[in-house]
Amino acid sequence: MFIKNLNSLSIAIIALLFLNSSFGQPPQRINPRNDLSLMAREPFQVFDNLFFVGQGEVASYVIETSDGLILIDTMWDNDGYTEYLLDNIIKVGLEPKNIKYVLILQGHRDHYGGAPALQKILNAQFGAAEEDWLMIERDFGEYAPRRDFVIKEGDELILGNTKLAFEITPGHTPGTISIIFSVFDNGTEYKAYFHGGPALRTEDLDAMKEFLADLERIKLIPDIEVQVVNHYDIHASTSDDLFARAERLKNRKDSEAHPWVAPDEFQLWLDELILDTKNRIENASN
Ligand SMILES: [Zn+2]
């Protein structure tokens, strides 16, 4: 009788452990894009104040300021992601405990999935746009991350010596956030544009037209010299991808320009995206 009870107790403990491992998060969906055994990459410093801490397909960045860190996008929620992300931050020489803000630029799982687990560890404020908070809360239900603040068109985040200016640029999701901020290459300042979701994902004609108008507006923002991307393959057709660029950065000679400082490539990328969007609008109108 004693042994029988012990066995059922062991089973209960094992069952509890099993339940606990999946407790607090929605069912995981492993695919080649989020499988860390395929997608793990070495993190690297892009600029004096910008660090890539993402994986082989989707990006996550840390901006270092004089008063703490800002994490942008949290990647997926699969097992191992929290450790992977925190490890990458440590590998580039930064302290995860110094993260003050976490920004979620769009309400797709590859960008916000890691947020609930990070909220248990970091003492940071999490922000996204209203429309995408609603998306996240709908998709993740009871597992959704805590809403600390809502980012609106024209908002700014100032932390120490750093200012991020936000724009709401819908089309990929209804509340996609883009950021204008300064990056520094050995002390030289450049203005960067970080589009939080530059792939059109709507068949609604008005939304497509809004996306187009936004791209045409972005083209006219003066002095953008650097493009920061949230997926490795976002670039003009004649440019190289994020990791090829990282290779160039690693092997860069003192006399060479920073591979990310490429205003013409940014303009060409916008031109191509504008043309593609115009074609889609034309096809949708017919
Ligand atoms: Zn997306």
Boltz pocket constraint, residues with backbone or C-beta under 6 A from the ligand:
constraints:
  - pocket:
      binder: B
      contacts: [[A, 106], [A, 108], [A, 172], [A, 197]]
      max_distance: 6.0
